[in-house]
Amino acid sequence: MKNRVTLKGAFGVAAAAVTMAAASTALAETAPPIKDLIINGEEKMIVVAKPQPGVSNLDMEYDGWLFRSPETQALQMDDFENPGMIFVEQAEEMWNTAEGSEGKSCASCHGDPSSMKGVRATYPKMSKSLGKLATIEMEVNNCRTERMGAEPWKYTGGKMVAMNALITLQSRGMPVDVRVDDSVRANWEHGKEMYYTRTGQLELSCANCHEENYGERIRADMLSQGQINGFPAYRLKNGKLNGIHARFKGCVRDTRAETYKPGSQDFIDLELYVATRGNGLSVTGPSVRN
């Protein structure tokens, strides 16, 4: 890849002092050690895939799990050890709980959560019921307000993220297959533009970290490609499940820019683009990250 930036050049002298180990030489793309992600000893995930032409500047796609320490990797390989599964269990109870003026639960219309198999692998997508590009969170709240007569959940709130994790789990192991047709092409192009645009006082884009410097260390952490096929993700840093837009918000904030609101059109478009960067990788959420 040409015209690569180093972490030292991107973050400036002060930040380079903090990340001295990562900024000693010009950086090159660093592939992580490749190993098999097999969950519960039987579910093998696709953690390396070839990008679709014209989507990104990546030569290969790598699941974020590959960039984590062996101890963190082990947590995701066993559902009994994965702390994110606690929230899935909470969502199973919510799935069967009737709420709102219509006295309905998720199960009233959808039956068992297994009916959601394949959903996570294809979102964001154009929604027939909403008539626009939609995320899973938007579909959940549409069901709550229009079918259940219940109050919508906060976009990045605990209940929403847990329900997303339950829905995601039904597609675990399936390859991400987010498609871009004419109905969402403008959204995808906007999301791509956001991905490559430098913002904030540090003048960083998403690509500066996740395409140009993945595999290198920033402070005590290793930069991944920023793939979102593992979300919702349990972060050891904050001890809870985190949704995609919460992670986007944190990344934008770290460039010292004014960030966007979770559920905003900007983040929805960005999610669409970033999802297509990981087409072919397995849905692996709920994952475990630093």
N, C-alpha and C positions, 0 to 999 in steps of 0.2 A: 504494500500500500504506500503511495507517495504522500509527501507533505505531512508526515506524521508529526504530532506534537508530543513533547515529553511532559511528564507530570510537573517537572520543574518549570517548564515554560508556561504551562497552563495555570498553575497555582501561584506562581511568583516566588520570590526568594524566601519570604516568611514561611509559606506553606512547605517549601522544599526542605527547610530545616527540620520540619516535623516528619517529613517523609523521605529523609535522606537515603534510606536503604533502597528506596524505589527509584530514586532520581539520579543515580550515579552515572549512568550512561544513557545514550540514545536507546529508546525502547523499541522492541520488536514484538509482533504478535506472539503470545506465548500460549501454546495449547496446554491445557491442564493434563495431568496424568489420566489416561483413559482406563476406566474400570467399569464393571457391570453394576448397575443399580437393580437389585433384585429385592423386591419388597416381600416380607414374610416368607422368604425362601422359595417363592414360587412365581411372583409377578415380575417379569423382566421388562424394564422400561427402555425406551429408545432415548439415549442420552447424547447421541451424536447424529447429525443429519446434514444433508447438503441443502444449502439455501436455494430458494427459487430464484431464477434469473431476474435481475432488475429490482429486487426488493431491498437489498442492503449491500454493503461492501465486505461482508464476511465471506471467507473461503469455506468455513464450516461452522455449523451451529453446535454449541455446547450447552448442555443443561447446567444450571447454576450449581447443582449438587456436586459436580465434578471439581468445583473451585473451593469447596469447604474442607475443613479438617477431617481426618478419619473419625474423630469422636462425634462430630456433628453429622457426618454422613451416616454413621451407625444408627443414630436416632431415627432417621427417616426410613431406614431399611426394615424397621420393626414397628408395626402399628401399636404394639403394646408399649413401646418406648417413646413413640412420637407424641409429644405433648399437644400437638394440634388436634389429635383424635378426641381429646376431652371435649373440645368445642363441637366436634361432629356429633358426639353423643347428646350434647345439649340441643343441637339443632334437630335431632331425631324426635325429641320430645316436643319441640315447637312445631314440627311438621304435622304432628297428630293432634295439636291443640286447637280447638275451634276458637275463633276470635271474630269480633266485629258484629255488625248489625245483621249479617246474613247467617250467623252461626255456623260458619264453615271453617274447615282447616285446609291445609295444603292437600292432605290425604283425601279430602272430600271430592276433589276434582282429579287429582293425579294418582291416587292410590299409593303404592309403595314408592319410596324414594328412587328405587331402581328404574322407575319410569323416566327419570332424568338422564339415563345413559345416553351419551353422545352430545348432550347440550353444551357442556363446558368446552368441548373440542371445537365448536363452531362459532363461539361468541368472541367479540361483538359481531352483530349482523343486523340486517334490516328486519325490523319487527313488523309483522302484519297487524298486530293489535295496536301498536303505538304509531305505526306509519312513519317510522324514522329509525335511524341507526340506534341500536339499543345494546346495553350491557345486561348481564345477568341481574345486577342490582335493580336496574330499571324494570325488568320483567317481574321480579319479585314484588316490588312496590306496586306495580300495575295490578297484579293479582290481589294484593292486599286491599287496595282502595276500590277497585272496580268489581271484584268478585266476592270478597269477604266483607266489604264494608268496614274495614279496619284502618287504623292509622298507619301511614307509611313509616318505615324504619329509617333512621339516619343512614346516609349512604355508606359511611365507614364505621358505623356503630357495631357493637359486639354481636347483636342478634343478626344483623345483615351479613357480617363476615362469616359467622358460624353457619348460617344457612347456605351461603355461597360454598363453603367448604364441603357441606353435605352433598350439594348438587355436583360439585367438582369431583368428589370421590367416586361418583357413579361412572365417570368417564376415565378414571385412572388407567393408564396403559394405552389408551387410544391416541393415535397421532393427532396433533393439532391440525385443523383443516379450516382455517379462517379464510373465506373467499372474498374477493373484491370484484364486484360488478359495477355497472354504470350507476346503480342507485346509491352506492357508497364511495364511488371513486374520488369525488371531491373531498370527502372526509379523510380518506386514506392519504391523499396528496397533502392535505393540511397537516395531518399527523406526522408525515415524513418530513415536511418542512420544519416542524417544531423540533424533531429529533436532531436535525443537523444545524439548527440555529444556535449560535452562542448567545448566552444570556447572563445577566447578573454582573456583579462587580468582578467576579473571577473570569468572566467571558468564556464560559464553558458550555458546550452542548452535550447532549446525551452521548453522542458518538465519540467525543473526546475520551471519555472513560471506557465506554462499553464496546467500542470498535477498535480504537487506536491503542488502548492500554490494558485490555483485559489480560488477566494472568499476572499482572504486576501488583505490587502491594501499595496501598495507600493507607498510611498510618499502620495499624496492626491487622488490617483486613486485606483480602485479595479481591481485586476487581474481577467480576464475572462479565459475561456479555449482556447482562441485564435482561435475560429471557424471562418471560412471565408465565411460562407453562406450569410452574410450580406453585402459583398463587391460588388461594390464600396461603401465606407463609407464616409459620410460627417463628418469631424472632427471639432468640435468646436475649437480645439486647433489651427488649421491653416486656418480655414475658407474656405475649399475647399473639393471637392471629392478626395478621395485617393484610388488608386488601390492596389491590393494585394501585388505586388512586392515592391511597395513603403513602405508598412507596414513591409514587411520582411526586407527590407534594414534598416529601422529604428531600428528594434529589434536587428539585428546583430550588428549594430553600437553601441547600448546601452550596449552590452557585451564588448565593447572596442576591437572589432575584426575588421580586414579588411573585409569589406562587399563585397557582390557579386553585379554584375550589373543587374538591372531589365531586364528581357528578357533573361538572361543567362540560360544555361542548368541546372545549380545548382538550381536556383530559380524555374524553370519550374518543375523540379522533386520534389522539396519541396512542391510546390503548389499541385501537384497531390496527394502526401501523405496526406497533411493537409486537402484537400478536402474530402478524404475518411474518415477522422476522424469525419466528420460532416454528413455523409450519413444518411438520414432519417429526418434531420431537414429541415424546409422550406427554400427555397430561399427567403430572406427578403430584399435584396438590392433594391434601395439605402438606407442604414441604417444611423443612426445618432449615433456617438460615441464622447467621450470626446476628 
